[in-house]
Amino acid sequence: MISEAKRLRQVSWCVTVVVVSDDTVFLAAFAEWSLKGRFLVWSTRLLLVTHLPLQQLQQLHATFSMTNSMLLIIKNTASAVRCSIFIHLPFSLREAKALKIASWTAYHGLTLATNLSLFPDKFSPFIEKPTLAVAVDQTHVREIQNRKTDDMMDYFAHSINFTYKYVLSRDGSLYGLVEMIRDKEADFAVDPFSLSADRAEMVDFMWPTTIQYSRILAGRSLPEVDPWGFLLPLDILVWVTVLMTLLVLLFFMFLVLWCLSHNNVNTHDNWKTDAFNLLRVLLQQDCLVSGSWWWKRLMFLLWMMMISQVLIKSYSGNLMSSLAVKYISQPYQTLRDLLDDTSATLVWQKDSVYGSFLNSGMYREVYEPGYRRHIIYQTLFQFFNITDTLVRHGSYAIFQIEILINIFVSQDFSRTGRCDFYTSRERFLPTIMASIAHKDSPLIPAFNKRILSMTEAGLYYQWLKISLPNSTSCEHPPTKITVSSSLSLNNIWGMFVILGGGLILSTVIFCLEIVTNFFILP
């Protein structure tokens, strides 16, 4: 009977079930199997018609208090038939008396005893203020201790009319919170959870609160001097352009000299002299332009103005500036950067929802056995200690949603006043976040209305911003800093490498010339 009625409920917009019985055993069995079979959800209205007195129906208190149910008790007297209609208030004690909301007689008809209607929405708001158990982890408790209030919980408690108490997670993990809700050790958990099929089998999700992306959180290294900074004043394209311009000028001069001095045997020598002079100008050495050709003097004048007055002066000024700059390394901007670094260790959340649907691409590498030696799994509360120790001072990086990363960074900046961490530019895996309650909980429709109003008004993000006052202070930390100090070998050893390499190369060429001349010349 329950299974057939459940099919009707699933295909109907609204179902009203009328049960007529004076058998307490039957009523108890009906209540038990209705809850097990998930038939008496809040959208299903139940009307029990019986002649039994209220005292004999106390065993149905748990069922009738948490469902959309009414009791219609018929009393037959000698003069007339009287009917009284009762409801059980949610979260009330088993010994609590049912609330009479209406009565019926043939003479007066239906008379309401309170301002409540039939089948009242007794969860929105509560008629009498109950105390609800809220499942939280140690992270939430720490947040409450820091800011002394919980804006979102106060909003729900005031609008729905209840008080609340916190129930700590079993093992500190999010999975422990889900198990507590499943086993009805707590009424709901207000902290947003990522939606997943595995969790949806154990609990019901409320209206989505936010959509969060994941990022990589890593420690910022100490400022370092770039020994190859003398190459930075000019982009690689500028170096290539200068070289190409020099080659074009040389080719043009050779072509003109070959055309104008076709019978002159010194054309080749003049071209070599001009080419050497162009190179001397590039290296800021003096040069002498001989001859009477006006076009050659004009070309040298333009080359000297471009190289000496513009390029070299700009290079010198930028070089002095770059030598005073220290760079802060931020190597992990993508997940691929982290996976390719064999010295890095990824900190992954224990019992994360990502493992249930990441089975392709680079995300699959996280779960492959060959890569597991570079991953450690921690609970959410342990992330705070990991962030303060391993991530700050070592080659460890955290993969976590943005809202939790903001909590880590905010608390650290509030404590130290420094930005010791950075987040990756790339964002990963958009995740829908929502609060949870146990299966078919009548609290869900009441909370959904408030959550929808809260998100549409922007209250959630405003409260989040207030609770994390320094969350944006380290959002864009500088990657370069300017220092005022004397030059050391650490600043310019790259120049000595170039000089040493050039000396070695010139020595090798000199030896080759000697050997070549020895074998060629008589």
KOLFI-505034 format. One record per residue (C-alpha): residue in one letter; x, y, z. Coordinates in steps of 0.5 Angstrom, whole numbers, plus 500, padded with zeros to 3 digits. Each point is the difference from the previous one (the first is absolute). Example, Ala and Ser with C-alpha at 12.3 -4.5 7.8 and 13.67 -1.06 7.14 Angstrom:
residues 2
A525491516;S502507498;
END
This chain:
residues 522
M500500500;I506505502;S503498493;E494502496;A499506504;K507502499;R499500492;L494504500;R504505504;Q505500495;V496502494;S495505504;W501507502;C497499507;V497494503;T496500506;V500493504;V494499504;V501494505;V494497504;S501495506;D499499507;D506495500;T506502504;V504494497;F498502493;L501508501;A507498503;A502496494;F497505495;A505505503;E506496500;W499498493;S498506497;L507503503;K504495497;G497500494;R501507499;F492501499;L499506505;V504505498;W498507501;S496501494;T496494502;R494502504;L497495505;L494500504;L499495505;V492498502;T499496506;H496500506;L506498505;P502505505;L506504500;Q504496505;Q500494496;L503504494;Q506502503;Q504495497;L499504493;H503506503;A506500496;T497498494;F494506500;S505505503;M505500494;T495499495;N494504497;S495496504;M493501504;L496496505;L493500499;I497497506;I493498500;K495500506;N494497500;T495503506;A493499501;S498506497;A505501494;V506499497;R506504501;C507500497;S506503502;I506502496;F507500503;I507501497;H507498504;L505505500;P507499497;F506498504;S495500506;L501495506;R496493499;E496502507;A498507497;K493500499;A497501493;L498507497;K492500499;I499505494;A493498498;S493497502;W494498496;T493499502;A494499496;Y497506503;H506505500;G504497494;L507501500;T503505505;L507501500;A503501507;T506504498;N503504495;L503494496;S497497494;L499493499;F506496498;P504506502;D507501498;K503499507;F507501498;S500506497;P500503505;F500496506;I494501504;E504499507;K507501500;P504493500;T508499500;L503497494;A507496500;V504503495;A506496497;V507504500;D507498499;Q506503504;T501505494;H493503501;V501500508;R507504499;E496505496;I495501505;Q505501505;N504505496;R494505498;K495498506;T494499496;D497496494;D496505496;M497495495;M498495506;D497506504;Y496502493;F497493500;A498500507;H497507500;S496499494;I498492501;N499501508;F505495503;T506500504;Y506496499;K506496503;Y506497496;V502493500;L507499498;S502495494;R502493502;D507500497;G501507498;S499498493;L494502495;Y498493499;G499500508;L495505499;V496497495;E500494504;M497504506;I495502495;R498494497;D500496507;K495506503;E505502505;A499507498;D495504496;F504503495;A506503498;V500507498;D507500497;P500499492;F502494498;S502498493;L495496496;S501493498;A496494498;D503496506;R498505505;A493501497;E499492502;M501502507;V497507501;D496505497;F503507497;M496506501;W500506495;P507502498;T504505504;T506501495;I504498494;Q507499502;Y506499496;S507496502;R507503500;I507498502;L502504506;A508500501;G505503504;R504507497;S507499500;L505505502;P502506496;E506498495;V504503495;D500498493;P507499498;W498501492;G496506502;F505504495;L496497494;L493502503;P501508498;L499497492;D495495498;I502494496;L496503494;V504507501;W507496500;V498496493;T497507497;V507503501;L504494497;M495500494;T501507499;L508500500;L499494495;V496504496;L504506500;L506496498;F497497495;F498506497;M507503500;F503495497;L495500494;V500507499;L508500500;W500494496;C496504495;L503507500;S507497500;H500494496;N507501497;N503502507;V504494503;N499503507;T493499500;H500494504;D505503505;N496507501;W494495501;K504497506;T502506503;D493503500;A497494503;F505500506;N499508501;L492498500;L502495506;R504505503;V495505501;L495494503;L506499505;Q500508501;Q507500497;D503506496;C500499492;L503504494;V495500494;S505501494;G498502493;S496505496;W493496500;W495504503;W495495501;K505496504;R501505505;L492501501;M499493501;F506500505;L497506503;L493497501;W503493503;M504504505;M493504502;M496494501;I505496503;S504505504;Q495505502;V494496501;L501492501;I507501504;K497505504;S494497502;Y503493501;S505504505;G494503504;N496494500;L506495502;M501505506;S493499502;S500492499;L506499504;A496503506;V494495499;K500494504;Y495495498;I495495504;S499494496;Q493497499;P501494496;Y493496501;Q495504496;T497494497;L499493502;R504497495;D506504503;L499497507;L499493497;D507501496;D504502506;T502493503;S503504506;A493503501;T495496505;L493501499;V495501506;W493497499;Q494500504;K498494503;D494497497;S499505495;V494500495;Y505501494;G502492500;S493498498;F500503494;L508502498;N501494495;S503504494;G506505498;M505502505;Y495500506;R501492499;E507500501;V498503508;Y497493501;E505495496;P504496504;G507503497;Y499507503;R497498507;R507501503;H499507498;I493501504;I499500507;Y492500502;Q498504506;T493502503;L498507500;F502502507;Q507498499;F501504494;F501506505;N506497503;I503498493;T499507497;D504503506;T505495499;L502496494;V496504495;R504507503;H507497500;G500494495;S498498493;Y493498502;A494503497;I492499502;F495499495;Q494503503;I493504498;E501507501;I496501506;L504496504;I507503497;N497507502;I499497507;F507498500;V503506497;S496505505;Q501497506;D508500499;F500507497;S496502506;R505497505;T507501496;G498506496;R504497494;C498497494;D504493500;F495497495;Y498500493;T494497496;S501498493;R497504494;E496494497;R494498503;F497493500;L494495501;P494505502;T496497505;I493501503;M500501507;A494499505;S498498507;I497494502;A495496504;H498493501;K495497495;D493503499;S501504505;P495505501;L505506502;I502500492;P494504497;A500505506;F508501499;N499500493;K496506500;R505504504;I506498496;L497502494;S498507503;M507500503;T504499494;E496505496;A501505504;G508499500;L500499508;Y504493500;Y506504496;Q499506505;W500496506;L506496497;K504506499;I499503507;S502493503;L506500496;P503507500;N506499497;S499495495;T501505494;S506503503;C505495497;E496499494;H505503495;P506499503;P506504497;T505495496;K505506500;I503504505;T505506500;V506500505;S505505501;S507496501;S507500497;L501495494;S503493502;L502495496;N493496501;N498506495;I505500495;W503493499;G496499494;M504505497;F506497502;V498493497;I499504493;L507503501;G503493501;G496497495;G502505495;L508499502;I499493499;L497500494;S505505497;T506496503;V497494496;I500504494;F507503501;C503493500;L496498494;E503506496;I507498502;V499493498;T496501494;N506505498;F505495502;F498495495;I497505494;L506505500;P507497497;
END
